[in-house]
Every structure is written in structure tokens, then in C-alpha cells.
Amino acid sequence: MIKKVAIIVLLCIGLVVIVDKVVMPLYISQGTVKVVPDVLNMKYEDASARLRQAGLTGIKSYHVKYLSGVDSNIVLSQMPEAGVEVKPGRNVYLVVNKLEKPSFPMPDLSGRPELDARETAARMDLKLQDVQISSVTKSEDNGRVLSQSIPAQTMVKAGSAVSIIVGRFEDSAEGMKKLTVPDVLGMSLDQAEQAIADAGLKLGKVTTEYSASLVPNTVISQKPAVNAYVSPDQLVELTVVTSE
């Protein structure tokens, strides 16, 4: 009988120990939660530090697409959201803007209606810097893009500026006095100036743009664009490469 009582006592003691050392800590830990703080619009470093103070871990993540004009160090969204209860040490994903503008081939806008060209430029985050009007003798060219300042398939980045020339139908003899802008892209400045003169036009403003990979004094942009239909007094503006 004494042995049975001793065994029961030992079992009770063991049960108490198990409850005290195992069950209760587990129960308490399961009930411990952290509330995710609001770190939206904070700098990533500050947001990460605030999460650490809250017992959580910030993980940098990037937005699915580049957002023009948005600081790449500002938290745009977080997951889980602010106010959600989570376990200690939980990862909180902080979404920031991509660091670099993505590159992509310049779309071919030639032949498209002006509205279509505008919508395409806006969708691809291209800045339609200038829209010029040029007379055309064919009614089917009325309101359509005749040329663009950046050739199709040229690699560009979001935010790049492009200008287009749109046709306007003029059924008159005056419309026949127009001249075609020659293609001088890739020429040296001297060669381009001669080609412009041969086309009956004059060279206008020449600007420079630095490049470490292109040959200095090479024409990389022209305005009006290639094959634009312009008046004889239209000046052709060029951009050339400089190594300094």
C-alpha cells in the first residue's frame, strides 16, 4: 500500500514538473504576439530599425515595375500590413521602387493615329516631348505619325523623351513645296551638315551629350525626325556625342 502511495505521489510530482516546465511555457509562448507597426512612407533603413525594435525582421522587396519619379529608398507597401498580430521574429516585406529604370526597345509609332501613339508612349512611360505637324498630300496619312525622333527598336529607358511628326492633309499646291528631312543619325557633324544642306534645309541648334562608348562628334538625335515633311525654312536641330 505504501508503495502505491509513493508511486502516486511521484507521478503527481512529475505531472506538476511537466506542466510547469513544458506545458506552461508552450502555452505562454503561443499566446505571445507582436503588432506590426506602420512603416509606410518611411526610409527603408528607418523602417527596418523600427521593425527590429518591435521584435520583427524587415525584408527588402522591389515593386513589380519601375515607378517614374518615385524615391527608391521609400517604403511603398508592407506585408503583413500595419496592425496585424504576428509571432515574434516574423518577416515583414518592405516594398520599394526599383533602383534603375528598365530598358526596352522603342516601339514603332509610324503609321499609327496620333491618339494611339500618345497612349502607347504613356503606357510605356515615355515622355512625348513634342508633336509637330507636317503637311501631307495623301488623305490616308492625315492624323497619323509620319516619323519619330528615336528610331524603332532602339533601346530606351522609362522616362525617355521622344518627339513625333503627325501628318495633316492639305489638298493644295502649297503642300508640294515641302522638303523631306534626311537621315543623318550616325553621321559626323560635318557629314550631317552637308546632308542637310543638300536636302535644301539649314542646320539649327547643335547640342552635345556625353557618352563613353560612342564615337565623339557622332549625331545621335535629330529634330525634326527622319523623313519629316517640312517647310524650306525649317531648321534641323542635332544632338552629337561628346567625350568630355
C-alpha positions in Angstrom: 0.0 0.0 0.0 2.8 2.4 0.9 4.5 1.6 -2.4 1.3 2.5 -4.3 1.0 5.8 -2.4 4.7 6.6 -3.1 4.2 5.9 -6.8 1.1 8.1 -7.0 3.0 10.9 -5.2 5.9 10.6 -7.6 3.5 10.6 -10.6 1.8 13.8 -9.3 5.2 15.5 -8.7 6.2 14.5 -12.3 3.0 15.8 -13.7 3.5 19.1 -11.9 7.0 19.4 -13.2 5.9 18.7 -16.8 3.1 21.3 -16.5 5.5 23.9 -15.0 8.5 23.3 -17.3 6.9 22.3 -20.6 3.2 22.9 -20.9 3.0 26.4 -19.3 6.0 27.9 -21.3 4.5 26.5 -24.5 1.1 27.9 -23.7 2.6 31.3 -22.8 4.8 31.4 -25.9 1.8 30.6 -28.1 -0.1 33.5 -26.6 2.8 36.0 -27.2 2.2 38.1 -30.3 3.7 41.3 -31.8 1.7 44.0 -33.5 3.2 45.1 -36.9 4.0 48.8 -36.8 3.1 51.2 -39.6 6.3 51.9 -41.6 4.8 53.2 -44.9 6.5 56.2 -46.5 9.5 55.8 -44.2 13.0 55.4 -45.5 13.9 51.7 -45.7 16.7 51.9 -43.1 14.3 53.7 -40.6 11.5 51.2 -41.3 13.8 48.2 -40.8 15.1 49.7 -37.5 11.5 50.3 -36.2 10.6 46.7 -37.0 13.7 45.4 -35.1 12.5 47.4 -32.1 9.2 45.7 -32.4 10.8 42.2 -32.5 10.3 41.7 -36.2 12.5 41.4 -39.3 12.3 43.7 -42.3 13.0 42.2 -45.7 13.5 44.5 -48.7 11.4 43.7 -51.8 11.0 45.5 -55.1 7.9 46.8 -56.9 6.9 44.7 -59.9 7.6 47.7 -62.2 9.7 50.8 -62.2 7.7 53.9 -61.0 8.9 57.1 -62.6 9.8 59.9 -60.1 9.5 57.7 -57.0 12.4 57.5 -54.5 13.8 54.0 -54.5 14.5 54.2 -50.7 10.9 54.9 -49.5 8.7 52.1 -48.3 5.7 51.9 -50.7 3.9 49.0 -49.1 4.4 46.4 -46.4 3.3 42.8 -45.9 1.9 42.0 -43.3 0.1 45.3 -43.1 0.2 47.6 -40.0 -1.8 46.5 -37.0 -1.7 42.8 -37.8 -0.7 40.5 -34.9 2.1 38.1 -35.7 4.6 35.9 -33.9 8.0 37.4 -32.7 10.7 37.4 -35.4 8.2 37.4 -38.2 9.5 38.7 -41.6 7.8 41.9 -42.8 8.3 42.5 -46.5 9.0 46.2 -47.3 8.3 47.1 -51.0 10.4 49.9 -52.5 10.8 51.2 -56.0 13.3 49.6 -58.4 16.7 51.2 -58.4 17.2 51.5 -62.1 14.9 52.4 -65.0 14.2 49.4 -67.2 15.4 49.3 -70.8 13.2 48.2 -73.6 13.0 48.6 -77.4 11.5 51.8 -78.7 8.1 51.0 -80.2 7.3 51.7 -83.8 4.9 54.6 -83.8 5.0 55.3 -87.5 1.7 55.0 -89.3 -0.3 55.0 -86.0 -3.0 57.6 -85.3 -1.8 60.4 -83.0 -4.0 59.3 -80.1 -2.7 55.7 -80.4 0.9 57.0 -80.3 0.2 59.1 -77.3 -1.4 56.2 -75.4 1.5 53.9 -76.3 4.0 56.5 -75.0 2.1 56.9 -71.8 1.7 53.2 -71.2 5.5 52.6 -71.7 6.4 55.7 -69.5 7.9 57.6 -72.4 7.6 61.4 -72.4 6.0 62.7 -75.6 8.1 65.9 -75.6 7.0 67.4 -78.9 4.3 66.8 -81.5 4.9 68.6 -84.8 2.5 68.9 -87.7 3.6 68.3 -91.3 1.5 68.7 -94.4 0.8 65.5 -96.4 -0.6 65.1 -99.9 -2.3 61.7 -99.1 -5.5 61.8 -97.2 -4.8 58.4 -95.6 -1.8 60.0 -93.8 -3.9 62.6 -92.2 -3.6 62.4 -88.4 -1.0 59.6 -88.5 2.6 59.6 -87.2 5.0 60.2 -90.1 8.2 59.8 -88.1 9.7 59.7 -84.6 12.8 61.2 -83.1 14.0 57.8 -81.7 14.1 55.0 -84.3 12.0 51.9 -83.6 13.8 49.1 -81.7 16.4 51.5 -80.2 16.9 50.6 -76.6 15.5 53.3 -74.3 14.7 53.7 -70.6 11.5 54.7 -68.9 11.2 58.5 -68.8 13.0 58.9 -72.2 11.7 61.9 -74.2 10.5 61.3 -77.8 9.0 63.6 -80.4 6.8 62.7 -83.3 5.6 64.3 -86.5 1.9 63.9 -87.4 0.5 64.4 -90.9 -2.1 67.0 -91.8 -3.7 66.6 -95.2 -3.6 69.7 -97.4 -5.0 69.4 -100.9 -3.3 72.4 -102.4 -0.3 73.3 -104.5 1.3 74.9 -101.4 1.7 71.4 -99.9 4.0 70.4 -102.7 6.6 73.0 -101.5 7.6 70.8 -98.6 11.0 69.2 -98.2 12.0 65.8 -96.6 14.4 65.8 -93.7 17.3 63.5 -94.4 18.5 60.7 -92.1 21.7 61.9 -90.5 21.8 59.6 -87.5 25.2 58.1 -87.1 27.0 60.7 -89.3 29.7 63.0 -88.1 28.5 66.6 -87.6 30.2 67.8 -90.8 28.6 65.0 -92.8 25.2 65.7 -91.3 25.5 69.4 -92.0 26.3 68.7 -95.7 23.4 66.2 -96.0 21.0 68.8 -94.5 22.2 71.4 -97.0 21.9 69.0 -99.9 18.3 68.5 -98.9 17.7 72.2 -99.2 17.5 72.8 -95.4 19.6 74.6 -92.8 21.3 73.4 -89.7 19.8 74.7 -86.5 20.9 74.3 -82.8 23.5 71.7 -82.0 23.6 70.2 -78.5 26.0 67.8 -77.0 25.5 64.7 -74.8 28.3 62.8 -73.0 29.0 59.1 -73.9 32.0 57.0 -73.0 31.0 54.3 -75.6 30.1 56.2 -78.7 32.4 57.9 -81.2 32.7 61.7 -80.4 31.0 64.1 -82.7 28.5 61.5 -83.9 24.9 62.5 -84.4 22.6 60.5 -82.1 19.4 62.6 -82.4 17.8 64.9 -84.8 14.7 67.2 -84.9 12.6 67.1 -87.0 12.8 63.4 -87.3 13.9 61.3 -90.3 11.7 61.7 -93.4 9.7 64.5 -91.8 7.8 66.7 -94.4 8.8 70.3 -93.6 8.9 73.8 -95.0 12.1 75.0 -96.6 12.8 77.4 -93.8 12.6 74.6 -91.1 15.9 74.4 -89.1 17.2 70.9 -88.3 18.5 70.6 -84.8 21.0 67.9 -83.9 22.5 66.2 -80.8 26.0 64.9 -81.0 28.3 62.9 -78.7 31.0 64.5 -76.7 33.7 62.6 -74.8 34.0 65.2 -72.1 
